[in-house]
Amino acid sequence: MCVARKLNLLTEEDSINKDALLRFVEEGFKTEIDLVNAIKKKCFEEDISNIGKPEMCEVAKYKICITSRMAEDCPKWDSKGICSSAQQKVENFMKMLS
């Protein structure tokens, strides 16, 4: 939560600002359009309430959703297509949300 707050990803009520998080994802992965679209569809357009344990906070649910989408779209890190240069970006992104 502290990192999300510092990145201005939370509302005043400490819930995720979905628009700000989506902009953060789009900016962080701006060269990975297919990956951004996959994350947008699964993590922002679909219901994520069933992800993880019921008591998990919203930030954790988004982290799991985004990480899962990356893992599914890049099951083997390589330098082709959607996975090109994504590995380092994913690692940096996850550190920022931790």
N, C-alpha and C positions, 0 to 999 in steps of 0.2 A: 504494500500500500504506500509506503514512504516514497519509493521510486516512482510509482504511478502519480503520486501527488506532485513530486518535483518536476515530472514531465508534463504537468497540467493535463493529465488523463482522467482526473476525477472531477465530479461535480461538487458543489458545496456540501451535499449530503453524503459524500464519500462513496458514491456509486460511480461506475465507469461511465465516462463520457464517450459513447460509442463513436460519435463523429470524430472526436479528437484521436481516439485509438485507431480508427480507420485511416485518418490522415497520416498518423505516425507509421503505420504499416506501409501505406502507399509511398511515403517518402523513403523509408528504410529499404524498400525493395523496388524502387522505381524502375530498375532495369529488368525486373523479373515480373513482367505484366501477367503472364499466365498464372504464376504463383499468387500474386495479389488477387486476381480474379477468383481463384480457388478459395483463398482465405475469406474473401468478401462473401462468397456464396455460402460456405459452410459455417462461418463464425459470426457473420453479421446479418445475413438474410434468413438463416434458419435458427430455430430455438436451441440455445446451448444449456438450458437449465438442467438437462439430464446428464451433462458431462461431469465426471468426477463424483465425489461424495456430496450428498445433499447439503452438508454443513460448510462446504467450500465457499470461499468468497468469490465474487464475480471476477476479480482480477485473475485468480487461479484458474477459473473455468476458461477464460479467454486464452490464458497462457497454454493450457492443455490443448484447446481447440486449434490454436495457431501452430503449435509444435506438431500436433498430429497431422495437420494438413501438409506441413512441410515434409514430414516423414513419408506420408503417402505419395506425395508428388515427387519426392526425391529419395526413393528407397535405396538407391546406390549413388553416392556422391560422385559426380564426374564433371567434366567440363562441357557437357552438351546440353543444349536447350534450356529447359526450365531450371536445371540444377547448376548452370554455369555461374560460378562465383557465389552461389547461394549459401554454401556451407559456412563461410566466415561471417556472412551477414546474419545467418540464423544464430550462430553462436553469440555474436555481439548483441542481437536483439534480445535473446533470452537472458543475457547478463543484465541488460538494462531493466528488464521486468522482474528480476530476482530481488 
